Amino acid sequence: MPVTGVNGNEVTVYYAFCPRHGEKPGEYLKHQRILADEILNYGFKNCFGMEFDRRKVEKGIHGKPFWKPEKGICFNVSNTEGLVVCAVARCEVGVDGEKVKKVRIPVVRRCCSLKEQRYILGKDQEEMDEAAYSRFFQIWTLKESYIKMTGAGMSFPVEQIEFDVVKKDCFGNQNGYFVQRQTGDYWISLCTEEEAEIVWQEFRAESETALK
């Protein structure tokens, strides 16, 4: 599962914390979109020597955004309450960040294989605690990152992607390279089409305009 530097490929994952401040409905999502564009602009300049322009972004069949002007310039964005994550690379990438929160056991059983369920729930499959919630989102973000990398959309059956985070392996017909990290109450997972060196960087907005 770990991604290592191969053929000079490099993926940079930027993540920024953005706590709520009592916004009106819809305003917080707008703030996160502004912050994501600020991060992407920084990442494009740093990695590709160009500015990010939302007008040059189009969407694939299942809604995955892509950079239209030039092939080989790839990015992906994820946002959840309190966090925005952006990955930039020269190969297809998918990134997902999620805040650990309560989840019901039926959701675990619907989304995860039996092996994943045993990892998440442990011996007691009737109750979940904070550790079980964390293990679920560890698995879930891996699944989401793969789906986002392929651009298949949420119609893809997530239960068909099985991860063994202990052995660091992915089963089934899925091709990809995976890496993840936990930061505070969040899991961030990345899937790449090709092996690459991963750079993690916390992003801090130069101005407060992205959060106001």
Backbone hydrogen bonds in HBPLUS format (Angstrom, degrees):
<---DONOR---> <-ACCEPTOR-->    atom                        ^
c    i                          cat <-CA-CA->   ^        H-A-AA   ^      H-
h    n   atom  resd res      DA  || num        DHA   H-A  angle D-A-AA Bond
n    s   type  num  typ     dist DA aas  dist angle  dist       angle   num
A0009-ASN N   A0006-VAL O   3.06 MM   3  5.93 169.2  2.07 131.9 132.4     1
A0197-GLU N   A0009-ASN O   2.94 MM 188  6.15 173.2  1.94 135.4 136.0     2
A0011-VAL N   A0197-GLU O   2.81 MM 186  6.13 162.1  1.84 161.2 164.5     3
A0199-VAL N   A0011-VAL O   2.82 MM 188  6.17 159.5  1.86 162.5 166.6     4
A0012-THR N   A0088-VAL O   3.11 MM  76  5.54 162.9  2.14 160.6 162.7     5
A0088-VAL N   A0012-THR O   3.03 MM  76  5.54 156.4  2.09 151.6 158.8     6
A0013-VAL N   A0199-VAL O   2.75 MM 186  6.08 168.1  1.77 169.2 172.7     7
A0201-GLN N   A0013-VAL O   2.86 MM 188  6.12 156.4  1.91 166.8 162.7     8
A0014-TYR N   A0086-CYS O   2.77 MM  72  5.22 163.4  1.80 169.6 167.2     9
A0086-CYS N   A0014-TYR O   2.84 MM  72  5.22 161.8  1.87 153.7 159.6    10
A0015-TYR N   A0201-GLN O   3.06 MM 186  6.48 150.1  2.16 144.8 151.2    11
A0203-PHE N   A0015-TYR O   2.77 MM 188  5.63 163.6  1.80 139.0 144.4    12
A0016-ALA N   A0084-VAL O   2.85 MM  68  5.31 157.7  1.90 156.5 163.7    13
A0084-VAL N   A0016-ALA O   2.93 MM  68  5.31 153.8  2.00 151.5 160.0    14
A0018-CYS N   A0082-GLY O   2.90 MM  64  4.65 160.4  1.94 107.1 113.6    15
A0027-GLU N   A0024-LYS O   2.98 MM   3  5.47 154.4  2.04 132.0 140.2    16
A0030-LYS N   A0026-GLY O   3.23 MM   4  6.43 154.1  2.30 141.6 148.8    17
A0031-HIS N   A0027-GLU O   2.90 MM   4  6.21 153.6  1.97 149.0 156.1    18
A0032-GLN N   A0028-TYR O   2.93 MM   4  6.27 154.2  2.00 149.2 156.2    19
A0033-ARG N   A0029-LEU O   2.98 MM   4  6.25 151.4  2.06 147.4 154.9    20
A0034-ILE N   A0030-LYS O   3.03 MM   4  6.31 157.5  2.08 150.4 156.1    21
A0035-LEU N   A0031-HIS O   2.95 MM   4  6.20 160.6  1.99 149.2 154.7    22
A0036-ALA N   A0032-GLN O   2.82 MM   4  6.03 155.4  1.88 146.2 153.2    23
A0037-ASP N   A0033-ARG O   3.01 MM   4  6.25 158.7  2.06 148.0 152.6    24
A0038-GLU N   A0034-ILE O   3.00 MM   4  6.28 149.7  2.10 144.2 153.1    25
A0039-ILE N   A0035-LEU O   2.87 MM   4  6.17 155.6  1.93 151.7 158.4    26
A0040-LEU N   A0036-ALA O   2.84 MM   4  6.10 164.0  1.87 152.1 156.6    27
A0041-ASN N   A0037-ASP O   2.90 MM   4  6.01 155.0  1.96 143.7 150.3    28
A0042-TYR N   A0038-GLU O   3.09 MM   4  6.31 158.6  2.14 143.6 149.0    29
A0043-GLY N   A0039-ILE O   2.80 MM   4  6.09 160.7  1.84 153.1 159.3    30
A0044-PHE N   A0040-LEU O   2.75 MM   4  5.87 161.2  1.79 153.3 157.6    31
A0045-LYS N   A0041-ASN O   3.10 MM   4  6.21 161.1  2.13 144.1 149.1    32
A0046-ASN N   A0042-TYR O   2.96 MM   4  6.10 159.6  2.00 147.8 154.0    33
A0047-CYS N   A0043-GLY O   2.79 MM   4  5.78 159.8  1.83 150.4 155.8    34
A0048-PHE N   A0044-PHE O   2.74 MM   4  5.09 148.8  1.84 131.6 142.0    35
A0049-GLY N   A0044-PHE O   2.95 MM   5  6.25 114.6  2.39 144.8 154.2    36
A0050-MET N   A0044-PHE O   3.38 MM   6  5.59 171.8  2.39 111.3 113.3    37
A0049-GLY N   A0045-LYS O   3.18 MM   4  4.30 135.3  2.39 103.1 111.4    38
A0056-LYS N   A0053-ASP O   2.91 MM   3  5.59 163.5  1.93 123.0 128.4    39
A0057-VAL N   A0054-ARG O   3.18 MM   3  5.36 156.5  2.24 114.5 114.3    40
A0068-LYS N   A0056-LYS O   3.08 MM  12  5.89 159.2  2.13 165.3 171.7    41
A0058-GLU N   A0066-PHE O   3.00 MM   8  5.50 161.7  2.03 159.3 161.7    42
A0066-PHE N   A0058-GLU O   2.68 MM   8  5.50 150.0  1.77 159.6 165.1    43
A0060-GLY N   A0064-LYS O   2.84 MM   4  5.13 155.3  1.90 132.6 139.3    44
A0063-GLY N   A0060-GLY O   3.03 MM   3  5.02 164.2  2.05 108.0 111.2    45
A0074-CYS N   A0089-ALA O   2.83 MM  15  5.19 169.5  1.84 160.1 157.0    46
A0089-ALA N   A0074-CYS O   2.93 MM  15  5.19 160.1  1.97 144.6 144.7    47
A0076-ASN N   A0087-ALA O   2.95 MM  11  5.26 139.7  2.11 144.6 151.0    48
A0087-ALA N   A0076-ASN O   2.85 MM  11  5.26 161.4  1.88 154.6 160.3    49
A0078-SER N   A0085-VAL O   2.82 MM   7  5.11 154.7  1.88 153.8 156.4    50
A0085-VAL N   A0078-SER O   2.77 MM   7  5.11 168.6  1.78 162.5 163.0    51
A0080-THR N   A0083-LEU O   3.00 MM   3  5.42 164.4  2.02 155.4 159.2    52
A0083-LEU N   A0080-THR O   3.03 MM   3  5.42 173.1  2.03 137.8 136.9    53
A0193-GLU N   A0092-GLU O   2.93 MM 101  5.28 149.4  2.03 157.9 156.7    54
A0094-GLY N   A0191-CYS O   2.88 MM  97  5.18 143.6  2.02 152.1 157.7    55
A0191-CYS N   A0094-GLY O   2.86 MM  97  5.18 161.3  1.89 156.5 160.7    56
A0096-ASP N   A0189-SER O   2.97 MM  93  5.44 157.0  2.02 155.4 160.6    57
A0189-SER N   A0096-ASP O   2.89 MM  93  5.44 164.1  1.92 158.1 162.0    58
A0098-GLU N   A0187-TRP O   3.00 MM  89  5.56 156.9  2.05 155.5 162.9    59
A0187-TRP N   A0098-GLU O   3.01 MM  89  5.56 157.7  2.06 157.7 163.2    60
A0100-VAL N   A0185-ASP O   2.81 MM  85  5.68 173.3  1.81 175.7 176.8    61
A0107-VAL N   A0104-ARG O   3.07 MM   3  5.48 131.1  2.32 107.7 119.9    62
A0108-VAL N   A0104-ARG O   3.33 MM   4  6.79 153.7  2.40 146.2 153.4    63
A0108-VAL N   A0105-ILE O   2.99 MM   3  5.02 112.7  2.46  99.2 115.4    64
A0109-ARG N   A0105-ILE O   2.97 MM   4  6.28 162.6  2.00 161.4 165.8    65
A0110-ARG N   A0106-PRO O   2.95 MM   4  6.05 142.2  2.09 137.9 148.0    66
A0111-CYS N   A0107-VAL O   3.00 MM   4  6.11 149.6  2.09 149.3 156.3    67
A0112-CYS N   A0108-VAL O   2.97 MM   4  5.70 142.3  2.12 150.3 157.3    68
A0117-GLN N   A0113-SER O   2.84 MM   4  6.10 154.6  1.90 150.7 158.6    69
A0118-ARG N   A0114-LEU O   3.00 MM   4  6.27 153.1  2.07 146.5 152.6    70
A0119-TYR N   A0115-LYS O   3.14 MM   4  6.44 151.1  2.23 142.4 150.0    71
A0120-ILE N   A0116-GLU O   2.89 MM   4  6.16 158.7  1.93 152.9 158.7    72
A0121-LEU N   A0117-GLN O   2.80 MM   4  5.79 173.7  1.80 157.2 159.5    73
A0122-GLY N   A0118-ARG O   2.94 MM   4  5.18 142.5  2.09 126.9 136.1    74
A0132-ALA N   A0129-ASP O   3.06 MM   3  5.25 118.8  2.45 100.7 115.5    75
A0133-TYR N   A0129-ASP O   2.99 MM   4  6.36 155.5  2.05 154.9 162.4    76
A0134-SER N   A0130-GLU O   3.04 MM   4  6.29 157.1  2.09 146.4 152.1    77
A0135-ARG N   A0131-ALA O   2.99 MM   4  6.27 156.2  2.05 145.4 151.8    78
A0136-PHE N   A0132-ALA O   2.95 MM   4  6.20 150.9  2.04 147.2 154.8    79
A0137-PHE N   A0133-TYR O   3.18 MM   4  6.53 163.0  2.21 151.5 154.3    80
A0138-GLN N   A0134-SER O   2.93 MM   4  6.16 139.6  2.10 144.6 156.9    81
A0139-ILE N   A0135-ARG O   3.13 MM   4  6.38 154.9  2.20 145.2 149.8    82
A0140-TRP N   A0136-PHE O   2.73 MM   4  5.97 168.0  1.75 155.3 159.6    83
A0141-THR N   A0137-PHE O   3.05 MM   4  5.78 165.4  2.07 134.4 138.2    84
A0142-LEU N   A0139-ILE O   3.10 MM   3  5.29 123.0  2.44 100.5 114.9    85
A0143-LYS N   A0139-ILE O   3.11 MM   4  6.50 157.5  2.16 154.1 160.1    86
A0144-GLU N   A0140-TRP O   2.91 MM   4  6.19 166.6  1.92 157.4 160.9    87
A0145-SER N   A0141-THR O   2.91 MM   4  5.96 156.6  1.96 142.1 148.6    88
A0146-TYR N   A0142-LEU O   3.16 MM   4  6.40 153.6  2.23 145.4 151.5    89
A0147-ILE N   A0143-LYS O   3.07 MM   4  6.39 167.4  2.09 155.4 158.3    90
A0148-LYS N   A0144-GLU O   2.89 MM   4  6.06 161.3  1.93 154.6 159.8    91
A0149-MET N   A0145-SER O   2.92 MM   4  6.04 146.8  2.03 139.3 148.5    92
A0150-THR N   A0146-TYR O   3.05 MM   4  6.34 160.6  2.08 156.1 159.6    93
A0151-GLY N   A0147-ILE O   3.00 MM   4  6.07 133.6  2.23 137.0 149.8    94
A0156-PHE N   A0153-GLY O   3.16 MM   3  6.12 170.6  2.17 125.3 127.9    95
A0160-GLN N   A0157-PRO O   2.98 MM   3  5.73 163.5  2.01 122.3 127.7    96
A0161-ILE N   A0158-VAL O   3.14 MM   3  5.62 166.9  2.15 114.7 118.8    97
A0171-PHE N   A0162-GLU O   2.86 MM   9  5.30 167.4  1.88 156.6 160.9    98
A0164-ASP N   A0169-ASP O   2.88 MM   5  5.21 169.0  1.89 157.2 156.9    99
A0168-LYS N   A0164-ASP O   2.74 MM   4  5.58 113.8  2.18 134.3 153.4   100
A0169-ASP N   A0164-ASP O   2.99 MM   5  5.21 155.5  2.05 137.7 145.7   101
A0177-TYR N   A0192-THR O   2.98 MM  15  5.20 150.7  2.06 145.4 153.5   102
A0192-THR N   A0177-TYR O   2.85 MM  15  5.20 155.1  1.91 145.2 153.7   103
A0179-VAL N   A0190-LEU O   3.03 MM  11  5.38 149.9  2.13 149.0 155.2   104
A0190-LEU N   A0179-VAL O   2.80 MM  11  5.38 161.4  1.84 171.5 176.2   105
A0181-ARG N   A0188-ILE O   2.92 MM   7  5.50 152.8  2.00 153.0 162.0   106
A0188-ILE N   A0181-ARG O   2.94 MM   7  5.50 162.2  1.97 163.7 169.6   107
A0183-THR N   A0186-TYR O   2.96 MM   3  5.35 153.3  2.03 144.0 152.5   108
A0186-TYR N   A0183-THR O   3.08 MM   3  5.35 157.8  2.13 122.4 128.6   109
A0211-LEU N   A0208-GLU O   3.01 MM   3  5.51 153.5  2.08 113.6 121.6   110
